Amino acid sequence: MPRYVAFFGSINVGGNRLTMADLRAAFEAEGFANVETVVASGNVLFDFPGRPTAGLEEKLGLMMRDRFGMDSAVCVRDRDEVAAAIADNPFAGMNADKIVHTHFLIGQPDPEQFAVLIADQAARGPEKLARGDRALYIDFGESGADSRLTGAFMEKRLGFRGTARNMRSLARILAKMDETAA
């Protein structure tokens, strides 16, 4: 059975408080197997019979609204997509792993949308951006905490919601996926 990870946006930030135990229980109630969380920020590993990740994103988005009243961006990737999000990030190894991120997107922005994002961001801060497969690669420069490159800013220009994970977290998630598969 395929192994997936669901990346939830805005979990345990702002007013969206949710225990990982409650999130795991919701997954199990929906029929997902071998459910486990990695870090308390909305990373859920699970097994489920083969299905396009877009269908899983929709299913999990509905689950979050129905069970918890949260409208969270949900990006689902399989093991190979997580590995590619690390390997394809052109900023990996060029800055600290906590500063370099992959911002997973629910859809694929076209080159024109990405060009608008680049142009609008240029005067706002030092971030470097690259377009990936249903993802943006971001080097936040010195600190992501002080960045004005927000999810809302990106969503307005790209037309897709998403959620970011730094390279350190992605490496942990991939290792956990490989460990579980072994």
C-alpha positions in Angstrom: 0.0 0.0 0.0 1.4 3.4 -0.9 2.8 5.7 1.9 2.0 9.3 1.8 2.6 12.5 3.9 -0.1 15.1 4.4 1.4 18.6 5.0 -1.3 20.8 6.7 -0.9 24.5 6.7 -1.6 26.7 9.8 -1.8 23.9 12.3 -0.8 24.9 15.8 -0.2 28.5 14.8 -2.5 31.4 15.3 -5.8 30.1 16.6 -5.7 26.7 15.0 -4.7 24.5 17.9 -5.0 20.7 17.4 -3.3 17.9 19.2 -1.5 15.4 17.0 -3.4 12.6 18.9 -6.7 14.1 17.7 -5.4 14.4 14.2 -4.1 10.8 14.1 -7.5 9.6 15.5 -9.3 11.5 12.7 -7.1 9.8 10.0 -7.8 6.4 11.5 -11.5 7.1 11.6 -11.4 7.9 7.9 -9.8 4.5 7.1 -6.1 5.5 6.8 -3.6 3.0 8.1 -0.2 3.2 9.9 -0.9 6.8 10.8 1.9 8.8 12.6 2.8 12.4 13.0 6.2 14.0 12.6 6.7 17.2 14.6 3.6 18.9 16.0 3.0 21.1 13.1 0.7 19.1 10.9 2.9 16.4 9.1 1.0 13.2 9.0 2.3 10.0 7.5 -0.2 7.3 6.4 -0.8 4.4 4.1 -3.8 4.3 1.8 -4.6 2.4 -1.4 -3.2 4.1 -4.5 -5.1 7.3 -5.3 -4.1 10.6 -6.9 -2.7 13.0 -4.3 -5.2 15.7 -5.5 -8.1 13.4 -4.4 -6.5 12.8 -1.1 -6.0 16.6 -0.6 -9.7 17.2 -1.1 -10.7 14.3 1.2 -8.4 15.5 4.0 -9.5 19.2 3.5 -13.1 18.1 4.0 -12.1 16.0 7.1 -10.4 19.0 8.7 -13.5 21.2 8.1 -16.0 18.6 9.2 -14.1 17.3 12.3 -12.2 20.4 13.5 -13.8 23.4 11.8 -10.5 24.3 10.2 -9.9 25.4 6.7 -6.3 24.3 6.3 -4.3 24.0 3.1 -3.5 20.3 2.6 -0.7 19.1 0.4 -0.3 15.4 0.0 2.9 13.9 -1.5 4.2 10.3 -1.8 7.7 9.3 -0.8 9.2 10.0 -4.2 7.6 13.4 -4.4 9.1 14.3 -0.9 12.5 13.0 -2.1 12.2 15.2 -5.2 11.2 18.2 -3.1 14.6 17.9 -1.4 16.7 16.9 -4.4 15.2 19.5 -6.8 15.5 22.5 -4.4 18.2 24.6 -6.0 18.9 26.3 -2.7 19.6 23.1 -0.7 23.1 23.2 0.8 23.5 26.9 -0.1 22.1 28.1 3.2 21.2 26.6 6.6 18.6 23.9 6.4 16.2 25.8 8.7 16.3 28.8 6.2 15.8 26.9 2.9 12.2 25.7 2.4 9.9 23.9 0.0 6.5 25.6 -0.1 4.2 22.8 -1.3 1.2 24.0 -3.4 -2.2 22.5 -4.0 -1.8 23.2 -7.8 0.8 24.1 -10.4 1.3 27.8 -11.1 2.1 28.7 -14.7 5.2 30.7 -15.6 3.3 34.0 -15.9 1.9 33.6 -12.3 5.4 32.8 -11.0 6.8 35.9 -12.9 4.3 38.1 -11.1 5.3 36.7 -7.7 9.0 37.3 -8.5 8.4 40.8 -9.7 6.1 41.7 -6.7 8.5 40.2 -4.2 11.7 41.8 -5.6 11.3 45.0 -3.6 10.0 43.4 -0.5 13.0 41.3 0.7 16.1 39.2 0.1 14.3 35.9 -0.5 15.3 33.8 -3.5 12.6 31.8 -5.3 12.5 29.0 -7.8 9.5 27.2 -9.3 9.1 23.5 -8.8 6.5 20.8 -9.4 3.5 22.0 -7.4 6.0 23.7 -5.2 8.1 26.8 -4.7 11.7 26.6 -3.5 12.6 29.4 -1.1 15.9 30.6 0.4 14.8 33.1 3.0 18.3 34.7 3.3 19.1 35.4 6.9 15.8 34.6 8.6 12.4 33.3 7.6 10.9 34.8 10.8 11.4 38.4 9.5 10.3 37.7 6.0 7.4 39.5 4.3 7.0 36.6 1.9 3.8 35.2 3.4 1.4 32.4 2.4 -1.3 35.0 1.7 1.1 37.1 -0.5 2.0 34.0 -2.5 -1.5 32.7 -2.8 -2.8 36.0 -4.2 -0.2 35.9 -7.0 -0.2 32.2 -7.7 -3.8 31.3 -7.2 -3.0 28.3 -5.0 -2.8 27.7 -1.3 0.2 25.9 0.2 2.3 25.2 3.2 6.1 25.3 3.7 8.6 23.0 5.3 12.3 23.6 5.8 14.9 21.2 4.6 15.6 19.8 8.1 11.9 18.8 8.5 11.7 17.3 5.1 14.8 15.2 5.7 13.2 13.9 9.0 9.9 13.2 7.2 11.7 11.3 4.3 13.8 9.3 6.8 10.6 8.3 8.7 8.9 7.3 5.4 11.9 5.2 4.4 12.0 3.7 7.9 8.4 2.7 7.9 8.7 1.2 4.4 11.6 -1.0 5.3 
